[in-house]
Amino acid sequence: MPTYSAAAAAARSADASESNPLGGTSRLAYLLTQLENKLAERYAFDVFEPGAINFGLMVTYRQKWVPQDYQVGELVKTIPLAPKEIKRYTTKTVSKKTRTQKELDDNLRTQRDESTDTTRADEEIVTKAVKKTNFNLTAQETFGKEGSWSVTATQNAGGSSENESHKTKKDFREAVMKSAKEYREQHKVEVDVSEIAEDESTGFHEIQNPNDELAVTYLLYELERTYLISEDLYKLTPVIFVANEVPAPNAIDDAWLIEHDWILNRAILDDSFRPALEYLTKSFTGAEVNIKILEANAAAAKELVDKLNQQLQLQVGILAANQRSLDDAVGQMIASQRVEGGLTFVKGIFDPLKITGDADTGAVDAAEAMVEYARDTLNRAERERARLLSLVEVAATALQTAVDKLALAVKEHYDQVAAIDRLRVHVKENILYYMQAIWRQEPPDQRYFRLYDLDVPEIVAEASAELTTAGPGTTARRGLIDAIRGDDYAMTIVTVPNYRIEARKLRDVADLDNVLAYTGNYMVFALNRNNFITLRMMQDYLEVGNQVGLRDPDEFGNLSITQLRDLAVRIKAEDPTAWETIREDFEERLIDRLSSPRMEGELVIVPSSSLYIECLVGTHPLLEDFKLIHRALDVKKVQAEVRRAELENVRLAARALEGERSDPDIEKTILVRGDAIPTMPVDD
């Protein structure tokens, strides 16, 4: 068989598929493969073909228990008591069984995310243009002739032209984006099973020391009884063996386990296999469906995350494009402002009075509008990116949860799959034990109709059997005890006559309603009557006399070594000649008895629920010398009183012998004598 590393290296070329999702790259796949190979191997033992027939004998021994003496066992307790001491005690027996099973699965996952983004732009643009033109015109006119008269007129014309313009633009923009997310998942499973059974019994007892001066110690032992156990041949039953079908090793699959789970659950050899059997019958199908659902949920969550990531990447691209558009608009606005500033400067030179109007072309306003539009577009794109990012985080969390649930379900499922295969291997290795448990649960009627029509070969003798007899006095091994005891005996051997084989139905030759035993894949039924085969098997067990009886072929099996020795001594003393005849055979049998695994008798000790009490009295009194002297004087006083009473009894006996019947203890006696009877006068 290849090692794990070699097998794993050879299996790496196999890819995963629907039938083998694990592929050939994991140790679990190798383990499951090896378990399947174990199940494909043939049994380590042979079984008989279904319907095979065999004959045999069922020998029943009766066990006899002979009560022997009582004896004391272990010392349970000692109770020392002082003179006149009384001790009261209470015996309390409490039997309490508590079974508590608690399973708690609490899975709490909380995710909280809060973000605030505030963008504020406050811009005030003040444009002030002052255009001032100062001019002064002087005209001087002279009328007349120089030297005679002249009129000089001077005209002064002055003017000031000022054009002042104010342009104020206030731009206020504030964008607030606040996002708060909280994802909370809690899974809590709590199973609490409690079972309490309590039995209490209480007994009150009192024990005392009646002595006045001696201490006493009570010894409490456990009382035991001894029994002598022996076995004797009790019954001989001719039987027939009928083979049942045993499933092939590869047939012990999940369906077979489910089919017989109620029987396997009762007869299982190790409780460690019970969870796998329960999982197979109650949760296996649901677990696989659950895994498929969890796989679909995980795939859907992953697809959603991928789509959101794609949208997020696209939005990031849009955001970058909007940023570039804003930069271009700002650049264009700056360029427009420069152009307009140049035109205004030139016009101020050539047209200071603004006869032709202002030099505003409107390009700057258009550029500012484009900037505003680009900024708004950028803000919208930023908000959309934040929204998509939030959705991605929620979807990623949901994906992780789905993956965790899937991983846990897959782990538990494949752990149980390996345990189920382990159970299959266990059942295969102990198939006869479990098949016998299954056959025992078969209803009798169903078993009868399954087997009743089975053909059974029966040997029928064509002539009477011949008997070969060894007469009395033959020292055959079977009759040694009879020879020792002086009994007449004969050994008869049944020879095989001519025979023929006839087919009979099983219902006609066996009692199919009662199964006596199971051995291998054989069921054992009692035969309704003997046939030649079973009768020949019985010849060593039959003792034929006035009536047919049973005897043990092991004639020394029921005799102890002591009994055999006593028997040999008696035979040797009574008939030395007979003893010399059987001596060698007897010695051989004695050696066989000594080496036989069958015990001659076993003494067993059975503890009882009773106690044996023994009292130990102290040897030294517990009184002072003064009290002891007074106690001795009291004894002498009592002895004197006894002697006085005895003497008094002698005196009373002497009085009785002398005819004195009066009571000697009467202190005063009044005797009244007189013949006349006094009369009382009577008044008339």
Sequence and secondary structure as in RCSB ss.txt:
>XXXX:A:sequence
MPTYSAAAAAARSADASESNPLGGTSRLAYLLTQLENKLAERYAFDVFEPGAINFGLMVTYRQKWVPQDYQVGEL
VKTIPLAPKEIKRYTTKTVSKKTRTQKELDDNLRTQRDESTDTTRADEEIVTKAVKKTNFNLTAQETFGKEGSWS
VTATQNAGGSSENESHKTKKDFREAVMKSAKEYREQHKVEVDVSEIAEDESTGFHEIQNPNDELAVTYLLYELER
TYLISEDLYKLTPVIFVANEVPAPNAIDDAWLIEHDWILNRAILDDSFRPALEYLTKSFTGAEVNIKILEANAAA
AKELVDKLNQQLQLQVGILAANQRSLDDAVGQMIASQRVEGGLTFVKGIFDPLKITGDADTGAVDAAEAMVEYAR
DTLNRAERERARLLSLVEVAATALQTAVDKLALAVKEHYDQVAAIDRLRVHVKENILYYMQAIWRQEPPDQRYFR
LYDLDVPEIVAEASAELTTAGPGTTARRGLIDAIRGDDYAMTIVTVPNYRIEARKLRDVADLDNVLAYTGNYMVF
ALNRNNFITLRMMQDYLEVGNQVGLRDPDEFGNLSITQLRDLAVRIKAEDPTAWETIREDFEERLIDRLSSPRME
GELVIVPSSSLYIECLVGTHPLLEDFKLIHRALDVKKVQAEVRRAELENVRLAARALEGERSDPDIEKTILVRGD
AIPTMPVDD
>XXXX:A:secstr
   HHHHHHHHTT    SS TTTTSSHHHHHHHHHHHHHHS  SS    TT EEEEEEEEEEEEEEEEEEEEEEE
EEEEEE TT EEEEEEEEEEEEEEEEEEEEEEEEEEEEEEEEEEEEEEEEEEEEEEEEEEEEEEEEEEE TTS E
EEEEEEEEEEEEEEEEEEEEEEEEEEEEEEEEEEEEEEEEEEEEEEEEEEEEEEEEEE   SS  EEEEEEEEEE
EEEEEEEEEEEEEEEEEE     GGG SHHHHHHTHHHHHHH S GGGHHHHHHHHHTHHHHHHHHHHHHHHHHH
HHHHHHHHHHHHHHHHHHHHHHHHHHHHHHHHHHHHHHHHHHHHHHHHHH TT TT     SHHHHHHHHHHHHH
HHHHHHHHHHHHHHHHHHHHHHHHHHHHHHHHHHHHHHHHHHHHHHHHHHHHHHTHHHHHHHHHHTS HHHHHHH
HTT EEEEEEESS   EEEE TT   GGGHHHHHHT    EEEE    EEEEEEEHHHHB TT   EEETTEEEE
EBSS  HHHHHHGGGTEEESSSEEE  SSTTTTS HHHHHHHHHHHHHH HHHHHHHHHHHHHHHHHHHH SS S
 EEEEEEEEEEEEEEEE SS  S HHHHHHHHHHHHHHHHHHHHHHHHHHHHHHHHHTT  S TT S       S
S        
